[in-house]
């Protein structure tokens, strides 16, 4: 019996009526925050996941904010791997920091990505893959730094998807990664282990 004849018999036997399309449910009103409300909620939910959140007045102040944060947490920063042109052109030398362009490799300990959106509901970051923001930056290093614009911190995932649609329309990146805190797992002997599948530490800089 051919494949097509089998499928024909299955279709004939499946007499169940077609189901109407599911209607999306609106997010709870308590989550529909924006502006300062969304930023405050994001900070609370992200910090609860062990994320360090740092405010930055303007893009040009990011290198100094990164340097101060690394010093305060006793992290060594020989080189930061980053490939976003807008981040690369910032005054890193003024903060005594060096950058290296390209995707991360297993020897990199510190990387910097830019996030498309941040979701206050869960303290999650939404990163899109591409030449400017290789996925490896978010998964290979011990420490991951992420820059996010204040205007792109929203209340819900529905709001974050709207940002993606506005930026990309129907031509989405090959991968969309949603990151909620540093890597951790409880699968190893029932103990919480940091950095099992990715960075041990996550720092978010709100610009």
N, C-alpha and C positions, 0 to 999 in steps of 0.2 A: 504494500500500500504506500502510495506516495505521500510526501509531507503535506502537499496541498489538499489531498483527499482527507487526510486526518484532521487538518484544521477546519475543513468544510463541515465534517461531522461534529466537531466540537462546537462550532458556531451555531449549527442547527440545534444542538442539544441545549445550548445556553439560551433559554427563553426568558431569563429574568429581565424585567423592564429596566431601561436605562435610568441610572440615578441622576437626579438633578445636580448641577455643579454646586459645590460647597460654597457658602457665603462666608467671607472673612469676618471674624469677630473683631470689633473695635477694642483697642487696648483700654484697660481701666483708666478712668479719668485721673486717678492719683499718680499715674506714670506719665501723663501728657505734659511734662514740664519742658521748658526751654530756657535759654539764657542762663542766668545765675542759678536758677533752680536746678536745671539739668547738670550744671557743672558741680554744684554742691552735692547732689545725689551721686554723681559719678565718682567724686572724690571719696565719699563714704564707702561705696560698694567696692571700689578698687582697693582702697587701703585695707578693707576687711579681708581681701585675698592676698595680702602681703605685698602689695605694689607700693612703691614710693612715688608720690605725686609731687611735682615741683612746678610752681608758677613762674612764667617768664614774661616780662613786660613786652618784648618785641623780638622778632627773629634774630636780630644782630646780637642780642644778649644771651642767646642759647649757648654758645661755646663757654662763656664764663659760668653760666648756671651749671653746665655739665661738669666743668672742672671743680667747682665748689662741692657739688654733690658727690663726685668720686672721692675727693679728699675727705669729706665728712664720713664716708662709709669705708674708708681705708682700702679703696680699690686702686690698683695701679693702671695707668692709662698710657701705654707707650704709643699705641695707634688705635684709632677708631675706624672701623670699616663702614663706609657709607657710599651710596651711589646716586642719591637724589641730587640733581644739579643745584637746586635751590638751597639745600643744606650744605653742599660742598663749598659753595661760594661764601659762606659765613666766615667771620674772622677767627678761625681756629688758632692761628699762630699767636694772636693776641692773648689767648687763654693758655698758652704753652702746651697746646694739644696738636697732634699730627693726625691726619686722616689718610686713609688709603681707599681708592675707589675700586668698585667691582663687587661681585658676589662674595659672600663669606666662604672661607675654607676652614677645615677642621682645626687649624692652628690659631684662628682668630678667637680672642677672648672677649672682645667688646665690639658691638655693632650698633648702628643707629638707623632706624627706619622712620618713615612718615606714615601716619595713619589717615585713612580716608574719613573715618568717623569713630566716635566713641559713644557707647550706649550706657546711659546712666542707670537703666533698669538692672543691669547685671555687672557693671564695671568692666565691660568688654571693649576691646579695640578691634576695629575692622580694617584689615590691610589688604590691598590689592596687589597682585604680582605684576611684574613688568621689568623692563630694563632698568628703570630708575629705582625700583624697590624689589630686588630679588628675594624670593622666599627664604633662601638660605640665611639671610640676615636675621630672621626671626627664630631660627631653629638650631643653628650650630654653636653660637657662642655661649660662654658661661653667663654673660651679662648682656641684656638687651635694653637699649634705650629707644624710646619712641617719642616722636614729636607729633602733637595734635593741635590744630587750631581751635581756639575757644568756640568759634562759630560752628564747628562740626561736632560738638558734643551735644547729643540729642537725648530725648527721654527714652525712646523705645527702639526696638529693632525695626519696626515699620518705618520710623523716621530715618534710620540709617539706610534702609533699602531705598528710600526716596532719594537720598544723597547719591547713592550708586547709580540710580536710574538717570538722575539729572546729569551726572558726569559722563556716563558711558552709553546711555540709551540702551540699545539691544546688543552692543558690542562689549560685553563684560570681559574683564581680564581672565586669563586662563585659570587662575586660582584666586579665591577670596578666602582669607584666613581670619578667623575670629579668635582672638586671644583673650582669655580671662585669667590673668595672673601668670606667675612664673610656672614652669613645668613642675608637677608634683604627682605622686601616685601613692596609693596604699596597697598596691598589689604585691609588694615585696615583703613577705613575712608579716603582713598586716601593719607595717609601720609606714608613716608618711615620709617619703623620700623626695627631696628637692632635686630638680634637674635630671630626672630620670629620662625624659624624652625631649629635653630642650633646655633653655636657659634656667639657671638657678635663681637669678634676680631680674626683676623687671622694673625699670624706671620710666615714668611717663612725664613728659614736659609739656605743660599746657601753655601755648603761646597766644 
